[in-house]
């Protein structure tokens, strides 16, 4: 087994080797741009790590890792368009740097490119990877639609919200780990267990992302802090604040989430204060810890060495301590 940083470096080198300039420039340059912005490379690292956890050389999984990273970035390009987001990883989003039409078309090409990468696998491995990927991709789209729907609904429940982030975020983390298991030809039981590890970790990851969106440091977060508040997104923070707040706080929160002022700074400040005063901020952090613990508990069922379990455990714990 290698360190997490080693997997990240190996994947980054492989990604760079694939960045071949193609025509038309306005289709492929945005793809190279979004992929070059870096990020945590969480999902491809998980593919490579899981492959070696199950006793197979990680290099056999590089194309699967690249496929999931390309798909993830495709979803970001389109999400940024839907959210009218100006920044991604501290840089201009694709539709801001080029235009919306270019973002849509380049994103479409990325989705197709992701599927093409599975053609480098044969037989059952190709079939199982493609089947998992297709199911995951449609769930990500369903999660995104739930997210959009929730913006105009006043009756979103916490259960519905958790289902939304499971589909929009967690299933892709889970699929990354299971892909490693597929490439390594692990037993179906182990593939499903490591999927559950990733699903719970992914929910914790998204809850942490929601928390950082409100309370993160703009210098390290990489995105516009308060973006979810500006877009009136019914995050776990918001739902918990409604549950725990007074009738006055409930009304103030509902009123603020029905408007979009030209200067949102006061709105963001007021809502963050409500999140803290109602206990929603602390309760969200508790929920993050709960799902992290659920993920770590699943590790015990995996038929791998304790040293390999420790590596996965360390990855999960470090992920939940992140500030970006």
Helices and strands as residue ranges (DSSP letters): H 4-18, H 25-36, H 42-53, G 58-61, H 62-83, E 87-88, E 91-92, H 94-97, H 100-117, G 118-120, H 123-150, H 158-165, I 166-170, H 171-183, H 188-215, H 218-221, H 227-230, H 236-244, H 247-256, H 265-277, H 280-298, G 299-301, H 306-320
